[in-house]
């Protein structure tokens, strides 16, 4: 893509507010060096073969001195060839390290924009919220009903690691089970992956090197705590060639998620708004390129149906270029209305990465003609729990307690927190 139309790459990445010009130029320089070194190395190897075959003929003809001279030339060529290989290795490592600094190219549906304020609201739904007078934010409700203890979490670990208690813990478990059941009923295969991954997995889905500072690192073992189930689940298919009838793949998983969230402060971090450890259920799909945008629409509709089932007010946004992640070609965010806080809370992102992750993962499939092609990968939160819980507590508050949505009652075993 860079060789065919470098200017298009630069212009498309500008939609993400990413200045790719210097990196693209460096990639071209290193790629030119790579090809020049390869051409020179191939020529030397060819010359070595020619001379080596000549040595035997000269020896047969009794021309020992001439044969020794040719041997000396072959030795010199081998030395130069090894030097070239060493140069090529250094050059190629630098090329690999440089090209992965380029983000995924946004698709044509993505509009330019600086940040969240430029995202496009594509749909709104759910009931209007009517709260009692003097309604409390969720962190006050958590204390009132003794269901989430933020101070105890600080004692045990630090800020951003709450302890769920009693009906709060039961609500967490109920939401996880309900989300998984909802996803498996829609054809997603449940998996339970590890919650620590190696660096190759982090690279494969694009968290490394871009988000290294946001991940918790286990230095002794060179592992990372997962920031999302997307990482281990998508990496199930790393270095895999799927047969034509094995695509699509649809998977769902629950994991705790760990994010350092460096630099977070202010009202965004109150209560459950932003945590370092939280629970999330994820859906992941592997698709053929021609089907991936239909699959994206299906995933958005699936998450919307799930949100609707909870009876909460929501909106769906298509992210602008400036708010799009490093790895995404297009993302739709779901937000719930927090009535007590008077603000929208993000609870899901549904993204198509096209071939960006598959290229890093070497995730491919064999098409109808037997040719090996790159897959498209997609993922979505279905759903992230903390802000769902925040909205559930705040939007369902009554003078008699907090009403549990009807779909959750078979899972909670109670219909009210009081």
C-alpha positions, 0 to 999 in steps of 0.5 A: 500500500505504501509503495503503490500510493504513499500520499493516500496513506499520509492523507488518510492518517491525517484524518486521525490527526496523525502526521505520517509523512516522516515515518513514511519517508523513513520506511521508504528509505529503509525499504530501498536499502533493503532491496538494494542489499538484497540485490547485491547479496543475490549477485554475490551469491550467484558469483560465488556459485559460478566461481565455486563450480569453476574451481573444480574444472581448474583443478581437473585441468591441473591449473592449481595456482589459478584455482587457488586464486579463484578460491581466494576470491570466493573467500573474499565474496563470502566475507563481503556477503556476511557483512551484507547479511549483517547490514540487512538484518540491522536494516530490516529490524529498523524497518519493522520497528518503524512501520509498526508506528503507523496506525491503522488507516480509517475507513471512508465512513470516518469523519475528520475531527479533533476528539470526542466533541466531534463524534457523530451521534447516529442513534438514541434510544431507551426510556427517559429517566425520572429520578426522585428528588435529591437523587444520589450518584452511584458512589453515594448509593453504593455506600448507602446500600453497602454494595461497593466499598471504594475505601476498602479497595484503596486499603487492599490495593489502591484507588481504582480497585473497588470491593463489591459486597453482598448484592453488589457482588451478586449483581456483578456475577448476574451481569456477567452471566446474563451477557455471556448467555445473551452472546452465546444465544446469538451464536458466539462460542464462549471461551475462557482465556488467560488474563496474562499474555505474552508480548507477541499477543500484545503486538498481534492486536496492536496494544504493543508498542502503542499502549505499553504505558497503559498496561500492567507489566509482570516483569519477572515473567515478561507477561502483561495483564490483559486490558481486554479479552480482545487480546487473548481471544483474537490471538487464538488465531495467531499464525493460523490459516483457516479453511474457507468453511471455517470463516467466520469465527464468532467468540465471546469471553469474560475476563477481568481487565487491567488498565493503568489509565495514567493521567486520569483525574477529576470527575471522570474517575469518581466511583465506577467511572474509571477503574484500574481493574474491571469486569467485561464481556467481549465479542470477537469476530474473524471475517472474510473482507467482503463480509466484515462491514455487514458483520460490524452492523450485526455486532452494533445491532446485537449490542444495541439489543443487549442495552435495550434489554436493560431498559436504559437510556443510550446513544450510539456514536460513530467516532471521528478520526481524532477519537479513533484508536491506533488499531481501529478502522472504524468504531461505534461507541455506546454510551448510557445516560447517567441521570444523577451525574448528568453525563453520558458514560461509555459502556461499549466500543464496537470496531472493525480493524480490517486487515490491521490486526490480521497482518500482525497476527499472520491470520489468514484464510484459504479462499474459494480459489485456494489462495491465502488471504488476510482475514478481517478482525472485529471486536466489541464490548458486550458489555463493560460492567462498571458504567453499566452498574453506575447507570443501573444504580442511578437510573433505577433509584426510587425512594424504596430502593434500586429496582433491578431490570426484569431480565436480570432477576433470574440471575440476581435472585432479587428484584430490588437493592434496599 
